[in-house]
Amino acid sequence: MIYWVSYYIIKTIGQIFSPRTILGKEHIPKQGGFILASNHKSNLDPFLIGLSFNRRISYMAKDSLFRNPITRFFLDHVEAFPVRRGASDVRALRETLRRLKRGLPVVVFPQGTRQGSGRSSKTRPGIGFLAVKGGVPVVPVHIDGSDKILPPKSRFPKRGRITISFGRPLSFSEGQPYQEIVTSIMKEIEALS
């Protein structure tokens, strides 16, 4: 209930303040679990992906957001779960696999954190592990303009346009090195820009 109420409220506000163009929506699987692998430039990104289609999705959120009981209550009800940044979080990986098995799409940011201009784009092999062990397709996503709407350290969003592009689902097999998988996914994300 809270998930869908939030969905429609945020979608309505978003259409007024930041009109979105969505490309490649036909590439999104209609059912079953899959990974949405996206670039990450703004705290708006998880919401923008979730508002792009009418399926309940799940996503990782930095564990510090769960320390506030009010925020935690909201995040728990919109299918978010905590992940420790800067470390290999086995618990978060297991939770991701559980959600994929339940048939939920899960948003993953291969770069781990927001990447502004001038910041390195170091990727982590976790998404490679999830793609193989979960046995699910990976849909590359590129978001353009979210960093202009809500730049890092900004408290209030600005008006502007956003483009969200979805690529064709990618499949990976057991035995492929995880870092090689991540590199391949990142190339597809960048190709959508």
N, C-alpha and C positions, 0 to 999 in steps of 0.2 A: 504493500500500500504506500509506504513512505517513498519507496523507489519511484513509482510511477507518478505520484503527486509532484515530487522534486523534478522528475523528468519534464513534465509539461510546464511547470512554472519556469524552469531554467530555459527551456526551449522558446517559450513566448518572449521572455526578456531578451534572449539572444537574438531573436529575429528582429527585434526593434533596434537594439544597439549595435549589433555586429552581424549583418547579413552574411550567410554562408553559401558558398558554392561547393557542391559535393560532386566529385567526379569518380567514376568507376564503381558506383554503388552495386552494379550487377556482379561484381567479383566477391561480394560478401556472401558466405554460405548461409542458406536459409535455416539450417538446423545443425545440431551437433556442436561439439566444442572445437574451437580453433583459437589461434593466437593472433592478436592484432599487434604488429610490431611497428612502432612509430618513432619518428624524430620527436624531440622534446625541447620546446623553447619557452613554454609558459605553464603556470599552474592551471590554466584553463584547458590544457590539452586533453586530459582524461574525460572531462565533461563534453568537449567538442566531439570526440570520437563517439561517445555514448549517445549523443543527440543526433548522430548521422544516420541511424537506422533504428527500427522498432524491435530490437531484441534486448532482453536484459543482459547486461554485461558485468564482468567483474574486473577489478584492477588492483594492482599493488599500490600502496600509499606509504610514504615514509613513516616509520614507527613513531616519530616525535608527534605526529598529528593525533595519535591515539592517547596521548597523555591527558588531554582535556576531556573530561567525561561527556560534555555536550557534543563536542566534535566526534568523539568515539561513537556515541549513540547514533549520530547521523551516518557516519562512515560504515558502521556495522549494517545499517539498513539499506545502503546503496551498493552492497556487495564488495566493498573495499576490504582489504586485509593488510596487515602491517608487514613491512620488509625493512630489514636493517641495511642502510646504505653503507657502501665502502667495505663490505665484508661478504663472504659467502654465507647466505642465510638459508640453511638447509630446511628450516621450518617453512619459510615462505615458498621454497621450491616445491615441497611436498603439498602445501596447501594449493598451489597453482595446479599441480597434477590432479588433485582431488576435484577441483572445480571443472577442469577440462573434462574429466571423466563423467561428471554430472551433466555435461553438455553445454556448459557456459562458455561463451567467448571470454577470453582474458586479455586485457591490454597490458603489454610489456614494453618498456622503453629500453632498448638494448644499450643505450649510453648511460643508463642508471640514474641520471639527474639532468636537469635543464642544461642545455648547451647554448650559451649566448655567443655573440661574435667574439672572436679572439680566444675562445676556450677550446681546449683539446677535445677531440671526439673519441676518446678511448671507449672501447666497447668491452663488455663482459661476456664470457662464454655461457652464462646461465640460460639464455634463450635457445642456444644450440642444444643443450641438455633437455630442455622442456620440449622442444620440437620433436626430438628423437624418442624420448621416453614417453611423452604423451601420445605419440603416434597421430598427431593432428596437423592440419595444414597451417601455414603461417601466411597471413595477409599483410603485405607491406602497406604502411600508411605514411603519407607526407602531409604535414599541416603547415600552411603558409599564412603568416599574418598574425598569429596569436601573440607573438612577442611584441607586436605594436599595440595590441588591444590591452594586454596586461603584462607590461615589462617586469622583469625581476625587481623585487623590492617596492613595486608599486602597490598602493592600497586599493585604488579604484580603477575600474576598466575605462578605456577610452573608446570612442566610436571608430569603426573601421571595418574593412572587409576581410573575410577569412576564406581560404580555399582548402578543402580537405580532399585528398586524392587517395583512392584505394587501388592497389595493384592486384594482379592475378595471384591466387593462392600458390604458395610454394610448398613442395613436399621434400622431406629429407629422410634418409635411411640410416639404420644402425651401422656404425662403423665410420661414418663421416666425422672428422674432427670437429668438435664443437666450435672452436674459434673460426674454422673455415666456414661453417654454417653462418655464424654471425656476420662475417665479412660479406658473404653472398647476400644476406638479408639487407645489410646496410647499402649495398650497391643498388638493390632494387628500390629501397626507400629514396635514395638520392636521385634515381632515374625518374621518379615521379615529380621532382621539383620543377 
